C-alpha cells in the first residue's frame, strides 16, 4: 500500500514512516522542508507541500491509497491553535480530489469530555485547563468535523495518552472505542506503540469509522 504521511518529520510521524516501510508499505512523506527528512529508503518518496493548499496536497496524494496525519501543534500555556481544525477540511478535500478513501488521524486523550467518565485527575485538572487546553479544544473541533463530514471515507481517529520514547514497550495494547481516555490504564505510552497501532490500522478493519482511545497494560 502507498501511504501519504503528513507530519512525517515530527517524532510520531517519523516513527510511523519507519514502521510503515518496515511492514513493506511505500510511503510518501509530505513535508514543509524536505531537508528535515534525512531517512533514505527505496520505498520512501519525500514531497514538499503546503498543508494549507488543497492543490498541492492533492498533487502530493496522487496514487496513494491512504493518508495518515501525525500533524502536531506545540502546546504553550493558554495559547490557542487552529492547526487541526483548519487543516482537516483541506486534507479531506485533497483526498477526494485524489480518490483516496482511507484516513487515519492522530489526536489525543482528553480531546473531549464525558461527565459520566471523567479522565485522570492530572489530565482534567492540570494539563487540560492549564497546559494543553488550546490544543485539545482544537482537536475536538477536528474530530467533530470528521464525524460530520467524512461519511464517504474510511477513517480512524486515534487518541493516545502522554507520549514518551521511541522504543516499543512490548506490552499489550488497550483500545477503547468512543472514549476520551482509557480508564484504569497508564496515561503514558511510547510513541513507537502509538505509531505502530496507527500503521496496523491500515490492515485491520476493526477500527474503521471509529474514534478510539488507546493505552498499554
Secondary structure, 3 states (H helix, E strand, C coil): CEEEEECCCCHHHHHHHHHHHHCCCEEEEEECCHHHCCCCCCCEEEEECCCCCHHHHHHHCCCCCEEEECCCCCCCCCCCCCHHHHHHHHHHHHHHHCCCCEEEEECCCCCCCCCCCCCCHHHHHHHHHHHCHHHHHHHHHHHHHHHHHCCCCEEEEEECCEECCCCCCCCCEEEEECCCCCCCCCCEECHHHHHHHHHHHHHCHHHCCEEEEEEEC
